[in-house]
């Protein structure tokens, strides 16, 4: 069967055993808007740079569109030629890509999920128990190390983790020129976050030089691990002495997010970064902050990094470190990335010198918020109160909006966000692609008939911008201490020349 419409991207499938990617002989790439499969057109995709990676999606089957029958088809297998030229039937799975920082997923990869159960259930079937959760009653003075964790198995390799790893699986295809394409768009300028500015050959040397200055500073030693092993850009900035730097402080958390990127299950399956296993001292945090803010151009330091839990749980330490820092320097901006569970800690931090607040939410629907964050000792009302405290204290309020096409881009969600912007509670929306096991998450979200109108992520951003021209969009903490901020439009497309949309 011949492929019919060369203007439409073609379907890609992966060999479930080897991961090798194949072009389907006649099916078009399909899109998943979170509620329905859609036939894709060229305008839905952007050409990827040649060196960007694709990924297979274990325990799924690709879904493509058949232009002859006008129907969507699930692809469980594919006939290929083996090295000897013989026909071979391979088991296949869906293909996707994960947008790098600065890019926003527009559509999910169209896939049929073979196992949509809760990750905890799938973990148990592999021989594990429930996820290890550190509660509020645990002493923050006790290091949360191996003695706090149950027995381990499977060695931490990728195959040990049931369900899909925590990535933002985005629709991909192959265009008529043989280029990979993906359904994403530029969400922010990346002049401070381009990968070629990081992972440089001199990083090890810079880490060693800085550690030599303060060898006993536990925060610096943690950051050296984050910069060198977890490839954290904010951690690397501490050693490059520039822009936004990380200051982690919290080994525990007040939530149990389905997509937590740092807390290991008790059998040590892989996460992008490990959570720090000690409670830092205020003087160590302050030393790092003072050093950075005194030297860094466009200096910012941020609590609430990927290697930690909830920083406001350790409010006394955080506030004291801010007081110590502001007693030494008034340069730069001190920011906290938080789940908003401790509004009064935010108030105290603002009194001490905090300048910016970023509250993490996946939705302003309380039931779905609880479903994802699984708050332990706080409520959604506390989250909203934190935004109010930020406004009252004159902080720059952002939300870390964990977006999920098919839920975030509903008109009902747009109206809720618009109301908060009108009240002055939100000055910036940071669009972050929600990384979670997609099979389970879509299974527990409210059904299609209860979601109302879904308009797409581009339309969601454009309508909010139309209503609130001064509302800022991006994916990174804003560069508030530079003239750049006022000059840049609400969402920017610099750095997009390498990723030109396909012509229709």
PEQUIDA-V259154 format. One record per residue. N is the residue number from 1. PSI is psi in whole degrees, 0 to 359 (999 if undefined). OMEGA is omega in radians with two decimals (* if undefined). NEAR is the number of other C-alpha atoms within 8 Angstrom. Layout:
((N/PSI/OMEGA/NEAR) (N/PSI/OMEGA/NEAR))
This chain:
((1/130/-3.12/4) (2/147/3.02/5) (3/134/-2.93/8) (4/306/-2.97/6) (5/101/-3.10/6) (6/348/3.12/8) (7/345/-3.12/9) (8/135/-3.14/12) (9/149/-3.10/15) (10/158/-3.08/13) (11/139/3.00/14) (12/140/3.05/15) (13/159/-3.14/13) (14/143/2.98/14) (15/119/-3.06/13) (16/340/-3.14/11) (17/314/-3.02/5) (18/340/-3.07/6) (19/359/3.13/9) (20/137/-3.06/6) (21/135/-3.14/9) (22/149/2.97/8) (23/131/3.09/9) (24/142/-3.02/11) (25/336/-3.09/7) (26/348/-3.12/10) (27/144/3.03/12) (28/155/2.98/15) (29/141/3.09/17) (30/164/3.11/16) (31/155/3.03/13) (32/113/-3.13/14) (33/11/3.13/13) (34/343/3.09/11) (35/332/-3.09/7) (36/156/2.91/6) (37/144/-3.14/10) (38/146/2.99/8) (39/132/-3.07/9) (40/151/2.98/11) (41/169/-3.08/10) (42/325/-3.07/12) (43/346/3.13/9) (44/353/-3.01/7) (45/160/3.07/13) (46/137/3.13/14) (47/133/-3.11/12) (48/147/2.97/11) (49/151/-3.02/7) (50/335/-3.04/6) (51/11/3.08/4) (52/143/-3.03/6) (53/150/2.93/5) (54/167/-3.14/8) (55/148/3.03/9) (56/158/-3.13/11) (57/95/-3.12/10) (58/151/3.11/9) (59/31/3.03/10) (60/169/2.97/11) (61/138/-3.10/14) (62/149/3.06/16) (63/127/3.11/14) (64/171/-3.14/14) (65/129/3.10/13) (66/108/-3.07/12) (67/342/3.12/10) (68/317/-3.13/4) (69/342/-3.09/5) (70/24/-3.08/7) (71/157/3.03/7) (72/141/-3.10/10) (73/139/3.03/8) (74/130/-3.08/10) (75/106/3.13/11) (76/338/-3.10/9) (77/167/-3.12/8) (78/140/3.08/10) (79/125/3.13/8) (80/172/3.04/8) (81/128/3.08/9) (82/176/-3.10/8) (83/339/3.13/5) (84/5/3.14/5) (85/7/3.13/6) (86/149/3.09/7) (87/137/3.13/8) (88/136/3.09/8) (89/123/3.13/8) (90/147/3.00/10) (91/134/-3.03/10) (92/164/3.01/14) (93/172/-3.07/17) (94/160/3.12/17) (95/144/-3.13/16) (96/182/2.96/13) (97/160/3.12/13) (98/119/-3.12/10) (99/135/3.07/11) (100/169/3.10/5) (101/137/-3.13/6) (102/352/-3.10/13) (103/145/-3.02/12) (104/131/3.08/12) (105/131/3.08/14) (106/313/3.13/13) (107/148/3.01/13) (108/158/2.93/14) (109/134/3.11/14) (110/115/-3.04/13) (111/151/2.97/11) (112/122/-3.06/9) (113/128/-3.06/9) (114/340/-3.13/7) (115/109/-3.06/8) (116/20/-3.12/9) (117/168/3.12/9) (118/138/3.13/7) (119/324/3.14/10) (120/320/-3.14/9) (121/317/3.14/8) (122/325/3.08/11) (123/315/-3.09/13) (124/323/3.13/10) (125/337/3.11/7) (126/6/3.08/8) (127/5/3.14/7) (128/183/3.08/10) (129/218/3.09/8) (130/162/3.12/9) (131/137/3.08/8) (132/127/-3.14/8) (133/129/3.09/5) (134/118/-3.05/7) (135/177/-3.11/9) (136/334/-3.05/9) (137/355/3.12/4) (138/139/-3.09/6) (139/124/3.12/6) (140/351/3.14/10) (141/346/-3.10/6) (142/123/3.11/7) (143/134/-3.14/8) (144/81/-3.04/9) (145/204/-3.03/8) (146/332/-3.12/6) (147/349/3.10/6) (148/357/-2.98/6) (149/143/-3.11/8) (150/187/-3.12/8) (151/149/-3.09/6) (152/152/3.07/8) (153/170/3.04/9) (154/352/2.96/9) (155/1/3.07/8) (156/18/3.11/11) (157/162/-3.04/9) (158/325/-3.10/7) (159/346/-3.12/5) (160/348/-3.04/10) (161/106/3.08/12) (162/155/-3.11/9) (163/179/-3.11/11) (164/140/3.04/12) (165/162/-2.98/7) (166/86/3.07/9) (167/168/3.12/9) (168/89/-3.00/12) (169/113/-2.98/10) (170/142/-3.09/16) (171/139/3.10/16) (172/168/3.08/16) (173/186/3.13/12) (174/126/-3.11/15) (175/178/-3.04/13) (176/341/3.12/9) (177/0/-3.11/5) (178/15/3.13/6) (179/144/3.00/10) (180/140/3.10/11) (181/155/-3.13/13) (182/155/-3.11/13) (183/85/3.13/14) (184/169/3.07/13) (185/160/-3.10/9) (186/128/-3.09/11) (187/347/-3.10/14) (188/162/2.99/14) (189/148/-3.01/12) (190/27/-3.09/9) (191/342/3.07/6) (192/0/-3.01/6) (193/10/3.11/8) (194/136/-3.08/8) (195/331/-3.10/6) (196/356/3.05/6) (197/355/-3.06/8) (198/176/3.06/8) (199/34/-3.09/8) (200/161/-3.09/7) (201/335/-3.10/5) (202/4/-3.07/6) (203/314/-3.13/12) (204/319/-3.13/8) (205/317/-3.14/7) (206/322/3.08/10) (207/313/-3.11/10) (208/319/-3.14/8) (209/318/-3.11/8) (210/319/3.12/9) (211/324/3.14/11) (212/330/3.12/7) (213/327/-3.10/6) (214/70/-3.01/8) (215/338/-3.09/8) (216/4/3.14/5) (217/111/-3.06/9) (218/327/3.12/8) (219/314/3.12/12) (220/319/3.13/11) (221/322/3.05/11) (222/314/-3.10/9) (223/330/3.09/13) (224/324/3.08/11) (225/316/-3.14/9) (226/318/-3.10/14) (227/318/-3.04/13) (228/326/-3.05/11) (229/320/-3.12/6) (230/355/3.09/9) (231/36/3.13/10) (232/123/-3.11/9) (233/319/3.14/9) (234/324/3.07/10) (235/318/3.11/14) (236/324/3.13/17) (237/331/3.07/13) (238/319/-3.10/13) (239/335/3.02/10) (240/350/3.11/8) (241/58/-3.10/10) (242/153/2.90/13) (243/222/-3.06/11) (244/126/3.12/12) (245/156/-3.08/15) (246/142/2.99/13) (247/81/-3.14/14) (248/148/3.14/12) (249/355/-2.92/13) (250/110/3.06/16) (251/349/-3.11/14) (252/173/-3.05/11) (253/159/3.11/14) (254/358/-3.13/14) (255/167/3.07/8) (256/65/-3.00/11) (257/139/3.08/8) (258/331/-3.13/9) (259/34/3.14/10) (260/130/-3.07/7) (261/0/-3.05/9) (262/335/-3.04/13) (263/117/-3.14/8) (264/140/2.86/13) (265/166/-2.98/9) (266/343/3.12/14) (267/18/2.90/12) (268/46/3.00/11) (269/162/-2.94/14) (270/144/2.96/9) (271/159/-3.13/9) (272/328/3.06/7) (273/150/3.13/10) (274/144/3.11/10) (275/143/3.11/12) (276/149/-2.97/9) (277/32/3.08/8) (278/165/3.09/11) (279/110/-3.07/11) (280/158/3.04/11) (281/147/-3.10/7) (282/323/-3.08/10) (283/327/3.11/8) (284/318/3.11/11) (285/313/-3.11/13) (286/320/3.13/12) (287/317/3.13/9) (288/316/-3.11/11) (289/315/-3.12/11) (290/313/-3.13/11) (291/316/-3.08/8) (292/310/-3.06/15) (293/331/3.12/14) (294/337/-3.00/10) (295/331/-2.96/9) (296/132/2.94/11) (297/140/-3.08/7) (298/48/-3.00/11) (299/134/3.03/17) (300/142/2.97/14) (301/142/-3.04/15) (302/127/2.89/14) (303/158/3.06/13) (304/58/-3.08/15) (305/177/-3.09/11) (306/338/-3.09/9) (307/16/-3.09/11) (308/177/3.09/17) (309/233/-3.07/14) (310/112/-3.03/14) (311/330/-3.11/17) (312/349/2.99/12) (313/332/-3.11/11) (314/51/-3.01/11) (315/319/-3.11/10) (316/315/3.14/6) (317/315/-3.11/10) (318/312/-3.11/13) (319/317/3.13/12) (320/320/-3.13/10) (321/325/3.08/12) (322/316/3.11/14) (323/316/-3.14/10) (324/322/-3.14/10) (325/313/-3.09/12) (326/343/3.02/10) (327/340/-3.09/7) (328/330/-3.09/7) (329/145/3.04/9) (330/12/-3.11/6) (331/154/2.99/7) (332/190/-3.06/11) (333/136/3.02/12) (334/125/-3.03/12) (335/151/3.00/13) (336/129/2.97/12) (337/120/-2.96/13) (338/160/2.99/14) (339/0/3.05/9) (340/19/-3.05/13) (341/348/-3.08/12) (342/75/-3.07/12) (343/326/-3.12/12) (344/333/3.02/8) (345/322/3.09/10) (346/320/3.10/12) (347/313/3.13/11) (348/320/3.13/9) (349/322/3.11/13) (350/320/3.09/12) (351/330/-3.12/8) (352/341/3.13/11) (353/6/3.03/10) (354/139/-3.09/13) (355/338/-3.06/11) (356/147/-3.07/12) (357/130/3.01/13) (358/117/-3.11/12) (359/130/-3.11/15) (360/126/3.07/12) (361/151/3.01/11) (362/346/-3.12/11) (363/163/3.00/11) (364/18/2.94/9) (365/115/-2.98/7) (366/319/-3.09/8) (367/318/-3.14/6) (368/328/3.02/9) (369/310/-3.12/14) (370/324/-3.13/10) (371/320/-3.09/7) (372/310/-3.04/10) (373/332/-3.10/10) (374/60/-3.07/11) (375/142/-3.05/10) (376/318/-3.09/8) (377/30/3.08/6) (378/172/-3.12/9) (379/170/3.10/8) (380/330/3.10/9) (381/326/3.08/6) (382/322/3.11/12) (383/313/3.14/14) (384/324/3.11/9) (385/326/3.11/10) (386/319/3.07/15) (387/321/3.11/13) (388/319/3.11/9) (389/318/3.09/12) (390/318/3.10/16) (391/314/-3.12/12) (392/325/-3.06/7) (393/3/3.10/9) (394/23/3.09/7) (395/158/3.01/12) (396/111/-3.03/10) (397/121/2.98/15) (398/159/2.91/13) (399/138/3.00/12) (400/93/-2.95/12) (401/106/-3.11/12) (402/99/-2.91/12) (403/145/3.11/11) (404/103/3.12/10) (405/134/-3.07/14) (406/347/3.02/11) (407/305/3.14/11) (408/318/-2.99/12) (409/30/2.99/15) (410/150/3.08/15) (411/327/3.13/11) (412/319/3.10/9) (413/319/3.13/13) (414/318/-3.13/12) (415/321/3.13/8) (416/316/3.12/9) (417/317/-3.12/9) (418/321/3.12/11) (419/319/3.13/8) (420/322/3.08/10) (421/317/3.13/12) (422/328/3.12/8) (423/355/3.14/7) (424/15/-3.09/8) (425/340/-3.11/12) (426/125/3.08/13) (427/341/3.13/12) (428/142/3.02/11) (429/117/3.04/14) (430/112/-3.08/13) (431/108/-3.14/13) (432/129/3.14/10) (433/124/-3.11/10) (434/122/3.11/11) (435/113/-3.08/8) (436/160/3.05/12) (437/107/-2.97/14) (438/330/3.13/8) (439/314/-3.13/12) (440/317/-3.03/12) (441/317/-3.13/10) (442/336/3.13/8) (443/332/-3.06/8) (444/350/3.04/6) (445/155/3.08/7) (446/147/-3.10/6) (447/164/-3.07/6) (448/316/-3.05/7) (449/347/3.13/5) (450/5/-3.06/6) (451/340/-3.10/11) (452/202/-3.05/9) (453/127/3.04/7) (454/125/-2.97/10) (455/352/-3.10/9) (456/151/-3.04/12) (457/322/3.11/11) (458/313/-3.13/7) (459/325/3.10/9) (460/311/3.13/13) (461/315/-3.08/8) (462/321/-3.12/8) (463/320/3.07/8) (464/321/3.11/12) (465/322/3.11/11) (466/318/-3.12/7) (467/325/-3.03/7) (468/80/-3.06/10) (469/334/-3.11/8) (470/354/3.10/7) (471/129/-3.09/13) (472/139/3.02/10) (473/154/3.07/12) (474/193/3.00/16) (475/353/-3.13/13) (476/162/2.99/7) (477/136/-3.01/6) (478/151/3.12/6) (479/78/-2.97/8) (480/341/-3.07/6) (481/35/3.11/9) (482/153/3.10/7) (483/340/3.10/7) (484/321/-2.98/7) (485/313/-3.08/10) (486/337/-3.04/6) (487/342/-3.03/6) (488/136/3.14/8) (489/175/-2.99/7) (490/326/2.88/11) (491/143/-2.91/11) (492/159/-3.10/10) (493/20/2.97/9) (494/158/-3.06/8) (495/6/-3.07/8) (496/0/-3.08/8) (497/333/3.12/6) (498/349/-3.04/7) (499/73/-3.09/9) (500/134/3.07/8) (501/148/3.09/9) (502/148/3.04/9) (503/150/-3.09/5) (504/999/*/6))
